[in-house]
């Protein structure tokens, strides 16, 4: 009996290890359509998040080829393309961004790893300065609580860099009503406001601030996904997070939450492959209004 149970346990462990190896080394493409009367032109964005220096094929050729086939107008980055880890080689992420910058405008929002690497140079050395210098050199200017305008489509894109307190583990740190207006200002209500905000946990606050569309990452899909229950654990070490991946709505605002592409610390993806997301933004035609 004991031997039988041991064999069953070994088979189950091997099964999950095989799934984990498979899902950690692949990605799927997911498409979303968003319509708004504020939009004046169709736009197609590819959303990238949480690469964490992962490479799909040599120099990320598989990922670059998939993006090329999608032919986006621009790239949205929801943070954590590199990993804040002492001695970590960020060059994989940087080379990937350099290749993308040759063909597409890139709107780069900061994740907690980029932010942390810059906040604690005594711990992480010069990786933040080197990574940021590399981005600047290829024409990418990260949106650090800044906004850029796409007047042809009537879109404002804002990148939020949140304080470290909003990434604390085990509980959601309360956000003051004044916080987002203090760091971002107020959005123009007549423009379609696209907010790049790495942490999806504050979607209600983003909606209240005035975002029409939020793009996020951070949660990695919950590491492992279960039928009906969704993602199992968040980076805050809370079980079955409300926002684990997919599309969410709050009032007039919507959020597209990427399950990310890579891993860090816990290299786990089970029934949870990486995601390459394409977002189609379309004006609402006059006959629909």
C-alpha positions in Angstrom: 0.0 0.0 0.0 2.7 2.4 1.0 4.6 1.7 -2.3 1.5 2.2 -4.3 0.9 5.6 -2.7 4.5 6.6 -3.2 4.2 5.7 -6.9 1.0 7.7 -7.3 2.6 10.7 -5.6 5.7 10.4 -7.8 3.5 10.3 -11.0 1.6 13.4 -9.8 4.8 15.3 -9.1 6.3 14.4 -12.4 3.1 15.4 -14.2 3.1 18.9 -12.6 6.8 19.3 -13.2 6.3 18.5 -16.9 3.4 21.0 -17.1 5.5 23.6 -15.3 8.5 23.2 -17.7 6.1 23.4 -20.7 4.2 26.5 -19.5 7.3 28.3 -18.4 8.7 28.1 -21.9 5.7 29.1 -24.1 3.3 31.9 -24.5 -0.1 32.4 -26.0 -1.6 35.4 -27.9 -4.8 36.9 -26.4 -6.8 39.6 -28.2 -9.2 42.2 -26.7 -11.4 44.8 -28.3 -12.2 48.1 -26.5 -14.7 50.6 -27.9 -15.2 54.2 -26.8 -16.9 57.3 -28.1 -13.8 59.2 -27.1 -11.6 57.5 -29.6 -11.2 59.1 -33.0 -9.1 56.5 -34.7 -8.6 52.8 -34.6 -5.3 51.7 -32.8 -3.7 48.4 -32.2 -1.4 48.0 -29.2 0.6 45.0 -28.1 0.9 44.7 -24.3 4.0 43.3 -22.7 4.5 42.7 -19.0 6.7 40.8 -16.5 9.3 39.4 -19.0 11.8 39.2 -16.1 14.7 38.6 -18.6 13.1 35.6 -20.1 14.1 34.7 -23.7 11.8 32.8 -26.0 14.4 31.5 -28.4 17.7 33.1 -29.1 17.5 36.9 -28.5 13.7 36.5 -28.1 13.2 35.8 -31.8 10.0 33.8 -31.2 8.5 36.7 -29.3 9.7 39.3 -31.8 8.3 37.3 -34.7 4.9 37.0 -33.0 4.8 40.7 -32.4 5.8 41.4 -36.0 2.9 39.2 -37.3 0.5 41.2 -35.1 1.7 44.5 -36.7 0.8 46.8 -33.8 0.8 50.6 -34.0 2.7 50.7 -30.8 3.9 48.7 -27.7 2.6 49.2 -24.2 4.9 47.9 -21.4 3.4 47.3 -18.0 6.7 46.9 -16.1 9.0 44.3 -14.8 10.8 43.5 -18.0 14.0 43.1 -16.0 14.5 41.7 -12.5 15.8 43.6 -9.4 18.4 41.1 -8.3 22.0 41.7 -7.4 24.2 40.7 -10.3 21.2 40.0 -12.4 21.9 40.2 -16.1 19.3 42.7 -17.5 20.8 42.6 -21.0 18.2 40.1 -22.3 15.4 42.5 -21.5 17.4 45.5 -22.8 18.3 43.8 -26.1 14.6 42.9 -26.6 13.5 46.5 -26.0 16.2 47.7 -28.4 14.9 45.4 -31.1 11.3 46.5 -30.6 12.3 50.2 -30.6 13.6 49.9 -34.1 10.1 49.2 -35.4 7.5 50.6 -32.9 6.8 53.5 -30.6 7.1 52.2 -27.0 5.2 53.5 -24.0 7.0 52.0 -21.0 5.4 52.0 -17.6 7.6 51.1 -14.6 7.1 47.9 -12.5 8.1 47.3 -8.9 11.4 45.7 -10.1 12.6 48.6 -12.1 11.5 50.9 -9.3 13.2 48.9 -6.6 16.5 48.6 -8.5 16.7 52.4 -8.7 15.5 52.9 -5.1 18.2 50.7 -3.5 21.5 51.1 -5.5 23.4 49.9 -2.4 21.7 46.6 -2.8 21.4 46.2 -6.6 24.5 48.2 -7.8 24.3 50.0 -11.0 21.8 47.9 -12.9 19.1 50.6 -12.8 21.3 53.3 -14.3 22.7 50.9 -16.9 19.3 49.7 -17.9 17.7 53.1 -18.0 20.7 54.4 -20.0 20.2 51.6 -22.5 16.5 52.5 -22.9 17.3 56.1 -23.4 19.9 55.3 -26.0 17.4 53.4 -28.2 14.8 56.1 -27.9 12.6 54.7 -25.1 11.6 57.3 -22.4 9.8 55.5 -19.5 6.7 57.2 -18.3 7.5 57.8 -14.7 4.3 59.5 -13.5 4.2 61.3 -16.9 1.6 61.5 -19.7 2.0 61.5 -23.5 -0.7 62.4 -26.0 -1.7 60.7 -29.2 -3.8 63.5 -30.7 -4.7 61.6 -33.9 -6.6 59.0 -31.8 -7.5 61.4 -28.9 -5.6 59.2 -26.4 -3.6 60.2 -23.4 -1.2 57.5 -22.1 0.0 57.8 -18.5 2.5 55.7 -16.7 2.2 55.3 -13.0 5.2 54.5 -10.7 3.7 53.6 -7.4 5.4 54.0 -4.0 6.8 50.8 -2.5 4.2 50.8 0.3 1.6 49.8 -2.3 3.5 46.5 -3.0 3.5 45.3 0.7 2.8 41.7 1.2 -0.2 40.0 2.9 -2.6 43.0 2.8 -3.7 45.8 0.6 -2.2 49.1 1.8 -4.9 51.8 1.7 -4.5 54.4 -0.9 -5.4 58.0 -0.1 -8.0 59.7 -2.4 -5.4 62.4 -3.1 -2.5 60.1 -4.0 -3.2 59.6 -7.7 -4.0 63.3 -8.4 -0.9 64.3 -6.5 1.5 62.1 -8.6 -0.4 62.1 -11.9 -2.5 65.2 -11.9 -6.1 65.0 -13.2 -7.0 63.4 -16.6 -8.7 65.3 -19.3 -12.2 64.0 -19.4 -12.7 64.5 -23.1 -9.7 62.3 -23.9 -9.4 58.5 -23.8 -7.2 58.0 -20.7 -5.0 54.9 -20.9 -3.2 54.2 -17.7 -0.2 51.9 -17.4 -0.3 50.8 -13.8 1.8 47.7 -12.9 -0.2 46.7 -9.8 -3.8 45.8 -10.7 -4.9 45.6 -7.0 -5.8 49.3 -7.1 -8.1 49.1 -10.1 -11.0 50.7 -8.2 -8.8 53.6 -7.4 -7.6 53.9 -11.0 -11.2 54.0 -12.2 -12.2 56.6 -9.6 -9.2 58.7 -10.8 -10.6 58.7 -14.3 -8.9 56.0 -16.3 -10.9 54.6 -19.3 -8.5 51.7 -19.8 -5.9 50.3 -17.3 -3.2 47.9 -18.4 -1.5 45.9 -15.7 0.7 42.9 -14.9 2.5 41.9 -11.7 0.4 38.9 -10.6 1.8 36.4 -13.1 -1.6 34.9 -13.5 -1.4 33.5 -9.9 1.5 31.2 -10.8 -0.9 28.2 -11.0 -4.4 28.3 -12.4 -7.3 26.0 -11.3 -10.7 25.6 -13.0 -13.3 28.0 -11.6 -10.9 29.3 -9.0 -8.4 31.0 -11.2 -4.9 32.1 -10.1 -3.8 30.5 -6.8 -1.4 33.0 -5.2 -0.5 36.6 -5.7 2.9 38.3 -5.2 1.5 39.6 -1.9 1.2 35.9 -0.9 -2.6 36.1 -0.7 -4.6 33.2 -2.0 -6.9 33.4 -5.1 -6.5 37.1 -5.9 -9.5 38.9 -7.3 -7.4 40.3 -10.1 -5.3 37.5 -11.6 -5.5 37.9 -15.3 -8.0 38.9 -18.1 -10.5 41.6 -18.5 -12.2 43.5 -15.7 -14.7 46.3 -15.5 -15.3 49.0 -12.8 -17.9 51.6 -13.6 -16.9 53.1 -17.0 -13.4 51.8 -16.7 -11.9 48.6 -18.0 -8.7 46.8 -17.1 -6.7 44.4 -19.2 -4.5 42.4 -16.9 -1.6 40.5 -18.4 -0.5 37.2 -16.9 3.0 38.2 -17.9 5.7 36.4 -19.8 8.4 35.3 -17.4 9.0 34.3 -13.8 11.3 35.3 -10.9 12.1 33.9 -7.5 9.5 31.1 -7.9 9.9 29.8 -11.4 6.4 28.4 -11.5 3.8 28.5 -14.2 1.2 25.6 -14.1 -1.7 25.7 -16.5 -0.6 29.3 -16.9 1.5 30.0 -20.0 2.9 33.4 -20.7 0.7 35.9 -22.5 1.3 38.2 -25.4 -1.7 40.5 -25.5 -3.0 42.6 -28.4 -5.5 45.3 -27.7 -7.7 46.8 -30.5 -9.1 50.2 -29.7 -12.0 51.3 -31.9 -14.2 54.4 -32.0 -17.9 53.7 -31.5 -19.6 54.2 -34.9 -22.4 56.8 -35.1 -25.0 54.1 -35.6 -24.1 52.6 -32.2 -24.3 55.8 -30.2 
